[in-house]
Amino acid sequence: QLQLVESGGALVQPGGSLRLSCAASGGTLDYYAVGWFRQAPGKERGAVSCISTRGASLNYADSVKGRFTISRDSAENRVYLQMNSLKAEDTAVYYCASKRLGYSCSSYAADFDSWGQGTQVTVSS
């Protein structure tokens, strides 16, 4: 089973950018779909973005379309989430997760098998 570790979370001002990283060990991330989820205080965990083994990427949250981009780095065995034009409502703990049968993405957390511990993103002036 994959072990996933997120990094890159920070305190950033509105309008700023961050790149989150999801590093994998114990397997090759290219064989899995990888999703990013986020959970704000008092809210349920929700899907943000996903990339399949075929390279197809989806942004599930309407609020991040045009601002967030998911990508893979096969050599580094990582998946990234580039976040631009950050807003206060993007504040949350961000988690990456891997899914077997990686040819298709999913917005359901239950479809994902391995999870990282999360990284905090805070957008505030």
KATA-V632949 format. One line per field, one symbol per residue. psi: psi as a letter, one per 30 degrees, with the letter a starting at -180 (. if undefined). A space follows every 10 residues. Layout:
psi->???
This chain:
psi->kkkkkllfll kllkfalljk kjkklgljff gkkklklljl kgllklkelk klfffkkkje jeffkfekkk lljeefhlkl jkjlhkleff klkkklllkl hgfkllgkef fkekkaflkk kkjk.
